[in-house]
Structure formats: structure tokens, C-alpha cells
């Protein structure tokens, strides 16, 4: 469906499903956001459900913004939300040269196609969020935030510039723990990416989660790779070879049995640290710590300079050198008229459904 636009204005197109144009926009996006490809949303819809459509802003026939949406709440309400997995965030791709007119056009299309939409959880410096905030203020939309958590960022290049990183004392402690870890059997440290993403590789990560604290202390729904968790989503992503090359795991096996992993998404010089887990039977030897230090040293060798550790910190992120980064928030964008009026009445309740303070979000980890 083509929504009308004024002369010389960007064109708004609403496509059924997840439009092929998503890949075109993602290729023009900031390097940190190029993982927001069509298969990212296809995998989300296949894993979590929903009838998808995509708002595409085109300038001179070139797609510059793509906003995939599925329904939010009862269908008669008419709200939408961006599909996707929480990790590392839930947004849409934006070409680096998208301008104010493009975002204004996106809201015009969203007003005709929805009664509002949810964006997030997403970082405060997200390009789609920034453009929508400015457009919303200019066009009378109401933008309602709720705080989720602060992010934590590790600048490895800056750490190295200030001195040796990892510190020699850290490496000595790691060698000590590796020596005692070997008492359980022969350790094997490997990395997985690209064509290495086989069924067996995902099964190995799921096996670690099934032997971890998440299997004994939670209902398991937050697990990334198990059948009862988010396993279907991540397995479907590697149907896109571009995403398969971005996904990365460091895996520790002992006598051939997987006991720990770190799972990331590499976006240029930035690594999104999405999940790590370990078998509780070898917990006293800090297998997770040993693995992610090896992983980060490898990342430096591969040209990665920063690590985004995601939401919250139970202590280890700051210990490793990470600093607090942009806040992560959920947003509701409601058009002028009755939706915006209702949003004004609903704002306090929406904000209260998130975390009230930074302290409330600490210890929530990557979930």
C-alpha cells in the first residue's frame, strides 16, 4: 500500500510482512546497527508470533528508514511494536543520511497505519529513537518513556592506552584457575562464527545452559539457546549468512563436554556481549571469567575495540573495566488526538511499569 505524500517529499510505503527493503536500509545504517537485517525480524516473527508489516520511507526511490511492526495488545486497539529479541536492543534500521523530513514522513505513515507504536527497549542514543523524538515534538505526538536499565560499555582501546590490559595480575590469576580447571579433564577453547553455526554448535550452548544456574534457579524462559528459551530465534538467524558471520561464540569444552560459553554479536569494531553461562559443577574455577578474558583478547586481535555489555551489572562488568553507558528505555509513540490524550493519562502508569531507579536495575544482568 502506498500512502500519499506531497510533492518532493519522501514516499511512505506499507508492505505486508518483513519487506526486502529492510536489508537495503541496514546496509546504509551505522555500523553498530547493521545487524538489524530482514532475517532478524523474520526470525522474531517465526519465534514469537505476530502478523508483520513494514513501514518503508523512500527518498528518490531509495529506502532510507524501515520500521517493521507487529501487533501490540488487542487488535482493535490498533497499536504496534517493533518485533525482535531483547538482545542487544529492539529498533529499526536507519540510513546514515536520513533527515528530518524522512522521520516526519515515517510518523505520517505510522499515523495512518496504526494508533501508535512501541519502540524498545532501546538505547538513548539510538538513531531511530533520536529521529522519532524530534519528529514527534514537531508533529504533536506524545512520546512516553519508561526506564529499563543503564548499559555498561568497556573501551578496551582506552584501557590499553592507559596501560597493559588485561593486567598482569589478572592474567596470573587466570593461569592459576586454568591450571586447576584442568584437574577436571583436558580443556579445549574454541570459537564459533559463520559457517561454524551448525545444529551441534547451538546444542552445545544449550547444554551449558541446562547445566547452569538458569536451569535450577529460574523457570528457564530467559535461556538463550534451549527449546524452552529463545533457541528458535538464534537458530533461525543464521539462515542469513551476513548475520551468521556477525554472531560469535567462545566455547570451553572439558574432555569434549561443553562447560562454558560467551555469546556475542560483532558489529564492526563493537562487540555486543549478549550472554555467557557455565556449568555449575566447575564454578569454583571461574570458567566464565577465564573464557570471556580469552574472548576479549581474541576480539582485540580481530580489531574490536569496544564491548557493549548490555543492561545492568551484578559486579563483574565494572570489575573488568566497564563504565556506565546510555540508559535503555522502552518508548510508546502516540499520535495527536485521542491516543495522545490517553497517553497523557497513562504516562505515569507506563513509567512505573519499568524500573524506577538505576539501583532497581542493578543485578538484572543481561536479561
Order of alpha helices (4+ residues) and beta strands (2+ residues): beta-beta-alpha-alpha-beta-beta-beta-alpha-beta-alpha-beta-alpha-alpha-beta-alpha-alpha-alpha-alpha-beta-beta-beta-alpha-beta-alpha-beta-alpha-alpha
